[in-house]
């Protein structure tokens, strides 16, 4: 998993509430067991027409947003099933962070485990972002994970929440297993001492 510390990027606005995981990655694509190719299936039913051609009216097909790494979503993003393929598809497409007023709990947890940062902001900041993007679609924002801040041009700095464990894992670029392995020396020393105690007993 790639380290996450500082991110400066343009934003893709998706002002749709209650986007569920089946809309993020439709069930027919769940046969995949890794992230390879899932980016092409992100929002597949919205991105493509019935003949398979890209729908020019969908935001991700707009050339001006190509390469943007932040998605500005509506309320309650990632609701529905617990499929981990949803954050897989988002990261495979190139997103590193999503901004919303709220995320479904399981989606938020799965995102953090896969290097995708869910940034929770209040309704005022959320609305301000959409308004600013309507005036300047190329606007960039800056995320500083270590400081837990979101910098938006012309507005006060925004502080967002994240639990300490997830923050450490993202900053170090490690998953739960990787975190445990950082204590491998201490674990080995404990096991050695424990084995010695058993043999003496």
N, C-alpha and C positions, 0 to 999 in steps of 0.2 A: 504494500500500500504506500502510495506517495505521501511524503510529508506535507502537512498543511500548516503554513504559518501566515504568510502575507499573500493576499490576492487582490489584484486590481483588474477590473474587467468591465466590459459593457454588460448590459442586462437585457434578457429576453422577457418582455412582459406577457404574462398569460393570465388575464383577469377573469378566471373561471373558478368559482367556489366548488368545494366538494369533489375535486378531481380524485377518482379512485384508482387503485392499482391496476384494474383491468383497462382503464383508459390510458394509463401510463405505458403498460406493456400487455396487450391482449393475451388471453389464456392460450391461444394457439401457438404462441412462441415460447411457452414454458418448458418445452422439451430440452432446451439448451441447459447445459450444466456449467457453463462458464460465461464470461462477458463477451467473448468474441462474436462480433456481428450483431449484438443486441442493440447497439446504437441505431442501426438502420430500422429497427422495429419500434423505436420509441414513439409513442403517440401514433402508431401505425394507422389506426382508423380515422385519425384526423389529418395526418400528413399526406395520405395517398388517396387518389380517386379509385373508383371501382375497377378501372383498367390497370391499376398499379402505377400510374403516373403521379408525380408530385402535385399536390393541390397548391397553386400559387397563393391562395388566400390564407393558408395556415402560416402562422408566425415563424415556425422553424424553417420554412422554405423561403423566407425573405432573405436575400443575399446580404442585407445590411447587418443582420445579426449573426452571420457566419463567424464562428470562433468565439462567440460570447460564452463565458463560463459560469454565469450566474443567471438563475431563473427566478423571476418575480411572479409568484403564484398567488392564487386567490386563497380564501380562508379554508381551513381543514384539508390541506393538501395531503394526499397519500392515504385516504381512507379506504375501506374495503378489506380485501384479503391481506394476508401477511406475507405475500410472495416477495422474496428477496430479489427477484428479478427486476423489480421496479427500480431500486437504486442502482442495480447493475446496468440497466439500460440508460439511465440518466448519466452515470459516470462514463459509460462507453461512448456516449454521444459527445462528451466533453465538459459536462457540467461539474463544477467543484462545490458549488453552494446553491442553496435555494432559500429565498426570503419569503416569508408568509407570516400571517398573524397566528397561525396554529398548524400543527401537523398531527396526523394520527400517530398514536404512541408507538405502535409496532413499526410503522414506516420510519419514524424518526430514529428509533433504535437501530434498525437495519441500515439506515443511511450512515449513521456514525460509524458503524462497524465496517463500512465499505468506502470510507474516505470522502463521503459527501456530507457537507456541513449544513444542517438546517438552522437558519437564522430566524429567530422569532422576534418580531417587532410589533409595536402597538398599532392600533387602527390609524392614528394620525400620521405616523411615519409611513405606513403602508400606502395610504391614500396620497401622501406627498410624493412618494416614489413614482406612482403611476402618473400623477400630474406632470412631474418633471420629465418623465420619459415621453409623454405626449408632445411636449414642447421641444425636447432634444433627445431623439432616439439613440444618438451615439454617446450619451452620457456614460461616464465610468464612475464606479464607486470603489472604495477600498475597504477590504476586510482585514483586520489584524486579529488573528485568533488568540495570540498570547495575551493581548490586552482586552479581548472580547469586545471589539469595537467595530462599528460600521460607519465609515465616513462618506457622507453624501454631499456633493458640492452645494455650498450656500446654505447649509443647515447645520444645527448643532450635532456634535458627535453622538452616536447612538450606541449604548451598551446592550449587548444581548447575552442571554443565559446559556450556559452549557455545564454539564457535570464535570467534575475534576478528572475522573478516570477517562472519559471520552476525549477530553481536551488533551490530556497527556498522550493518549494513543495517536491522535491526529498529528500533534506536534512532532512526535517521534516517528510517525509513519509505520506504526505497528498495530496488529490486531490483538485480540485477547490472548492468543497463544504466544505471540511475540512479546507481550508484556510479561507473561509468566516466565518466559525464557530469559528475561533480563535479570531474574533472580536465580539463574541456574547454579551459580557458584554457591550461593547460600543454601539452596536446596541440596546440592551434592554434599556440602559440609554437614548438614543436618542428617542426611541419610547415612553418612559415614559414621557419625557419632551415635546414631540410633542403632545401627548394626553392631557397633562395638559394645553398646550397652546390653543388647540382646545376647551376644556371644558370652559376655561376662556373667550374665544371669543364669 
